[in-house]
């Protein structure tokens, strides 16, 4: 799966498309319609790592990432703990 950052263009945004745009950490990400939070993490290259995901201001339980679908315009914040001193 690949993802594309795209600039919004009114002429393109009106066309039917099997993709949705979600905002992940402030950037637009095109995803196939029906992609889950777990799918977003895979696309971002951080699948399988311990992260905290917030979708539209609400935390997503780790056990629910595969069953939580994303919709057009969803805003996700993905945070990964980094050890350091």
C-alpha atoms as a printed R data frame, in Angstrom:
   type eleno elety resid chain resno       x      y      z
1  ATOM     1    CA   UNK     A     1   0.000  0.000  0.000
2  ATOM     2    CA   UNK     A     2   1.311  3.472 -0.815
3  ATOM     3    CA   UNK     A     3   0.152  6.859  0.269
4  ATOM     4    CA   UNK     A     4   0.266 10.243 -1.360
5  ATOM     5    CA   UNK     A     5   0.267 13.709  0.086
6  ATOM     6    CA   UNK     A     6  -1.847 15.848 -2.187
7  ATOM     7    CA   UNK     A     7  -2.843 19.447 -2.478
8  ATOM     8    CA   UNK     A     8  -6.569 19.952 -2.579
9  ATOM     9    CA   UNK     A     9  -7.834 20.994 -5.990
10 ATOM    10    CA   UNK     A    10 -11.512 21.822 -6.405
11 ATOM    11    CA   UNK     A    11 -11.688 20.273 -9.889
12 ATOM    12    CA   UNK     A    12 -10.318 16.927 -8.644
13 ATOM    13    CA   UNK     A    13 -12.085 16.874 -5.279
14 ATOM    14    CA   UNK     A    14 -15.485 16.780 -7.023
15 ATOM    15    CA   UNK     A    15 -14.707 13.556 -8.892
16 ATOM    16    CA   UNK     A    16 -15.870 10.270 -7.363
17 ATOM    17    CA   UNK     A    17 -12.902  8.380 -6.014
18 ATOM    18    CA   UNK     A    18 -12.392  5.098 -4.137
19 ATOM    19    CA   UNK     A    19 -10.028  6.952 -1.802
20 ATOM    20    CA   UNK     A    20 -10.564  9.061  1.288
21 ATOM    21    CA   UNK     A    21  -8.323 11.783  2.647
22 ATOM    22    CA   UNK     A    22  -7.507 11.660  6.333
23 ATOM    23    CA   UNK     A    23  -5.234 14.027  8.185
24 ATOM    24    CA   UNK     A    24  -2.426 12.200  9.987
25 ATOM    25    CA   UNK     A    25  -0.217 14.330 12.196
26 ATOM    26    CA   UNK     A    26  -1.246 17.424 10.232
27 ATOM    27    CA   UNK     A    27  -0.719 16.014  6.722
28 ATOM    28    CA   UNK     A    28  -3.281 14.868  4.170
29 ATOM    29    CA   UNK     A    29  -2.977 11.154  3.424
30 ATOM    30    CA   UNK     A    30  -4.907  9.419  0.616
31 ATOM    31    CA   UNK     A    31  -6.120  5.980  1.673
32 ATOM    32    CA   UNK     A    32  -8.362  3.410  0.021
33 ATOM    33    CA   UNK     A    33 -11.939  3.764  1.238
34 ATOM    34    CA   UNK     A    34 -12.538  1.449  4.195
35 ATOM    35    CA   UNK     A    35  -8.975  1.570  5.528
36 ATOM    36    CA   UNK     A    36  -8.717  0.992  9.270
37 ATOM    37    CA   UNK     A    37  -6.504  2.735 11.803
38 ATOM    38    CA   UNK     A    38  -4.184 -0.306 11.608
39 ATOM    39    CA   UNK     A    39  -4.010  0.195  7.820
40 ATOM    40    CA   UNK     A    40  -3.031  3.831  8.325
41 ATOM    41    CA   UNK     A    41  -0.225  2.746 10.649
42 ATOM    42    CA   UNK     A    42   1.026  0.314  7.988
43 ATOM    43    CA   UNK     A    43   0.930  3.027  5.333
44 ATOM    44    CA   UNK     A    44   2.878  5.355  7.602
45 ATOM    45    CA   UNK     A    45   5.473  2.634  8.142
46 ATOM    46    CA   UNK     A    46   4.879  2.257 11.864
47 ATOM    47    CA   UNK     A    47   2.636 -0.802 11.934
48 ATOM    48    CA   UNK     A    48   3.480 -3.276 14.662
49 ATOM    49    CA   UNK     A    49   5.097 -0.653 16.874
50 ATOM    50    CA   UNK     A    50   3.651  0.511 20.139
51 ATOM    51    CA   UNK     A    51   1.919  3.809 19.431
52 ATOM    52    CA   UNK     A    52  -0.981  5.812 20.746
53 ATOM    53    CA   UNK     A    53  -3.552  6.875 18.158
54 ATOM    54    CA   UNK     A    54  -6.139  9.576 18.612
55 ATOM    55    CA   UNK     A    55  -8.943  9.756 16.019
56 ATOM    56    CA   UNK     A    56 -11.003 12.946 15.959
57 ATOM    57    CA   UNK     A    57  -9.930 13.772 19.500
58 ATOM    58    CA   UNK     A    58 -10.730 10.342 20.949
59 ATOM    59    CA   UNK     A    59  -8.129  7.689 21.785
60 ATOM    60    CA   UNK     A    60  -8.354  4.440 19.820
61 ATOM    61    CA   UNK     A    61  -7.868  1.330 21.941
62 ATOM    62    CA   UNK     A    62  -4.959 -0.784 20.669
63 ATOM    63    CA   UNK     A    63  -7.196 -3.810 20.382
64 ATOM    64    CA   UNK     A    64  -9.589 -1.845 18.144
65 ATOM    65    CA   UNK     A    65  -7.161 -0.432 15.562
66 ATOM    66    CA   UNK     A    66  -7.963 -3.148 12.998
67 ATOM    67    CA   UNK     A    67 -11.711 -2.713 13.437
68 ATOM    68    CA   UNK     A    68 -11.818  1.108 13.507
69 ATOM    69    CA   UNK     A    69 -12.484  2.390  9.976
70 ATOM    70    CA   UNK     A    70 -11.343  5.812  8.832
71 ATOM    71    CA   UNK     A    71 -13.637  8.219  6.998
72 ATOM    72    CA   UNK     A    72 -13.084 11.252  4.802
73 ATOM    73    CA   UNK     A    73 -11.687 14.121  6.850
74 ATOM    74    CA   UNK     A    74 -10.839 12.119  9.982
75 ATOM    75    CA   UNK     A    75  -8.031 13.696 11.966
76 ATOM    76    CA   UNK     A    76  -5.526 11.277 13.476
77 ATOM    77    CA   UNK     A    77  -2.615 11.972 15.761
78 ATOM    78    CA   UNK     A    78  -0.084  9.179 16.069
79 ATOM    79    CA   UNK     A    79   2.423  9.325 18.905
80 ATOM    80    CA   UNK     A    80   5.234  6.872 19.541
81 ATOM    81    CA   UNK     A    81   7.180  6.809 22.799
82 ATOM    82    CA   UNK     A    82  10.901  7.372 22.409
83 ATOM    83    CA   UNK     A    83  13.295  6.469 25.195
84 ATOM    84    CA   UNK     A    84  16.053  8.862 26.004
85 ATOM    85    CA   UNK     A    85  17.695 10.822 28.706
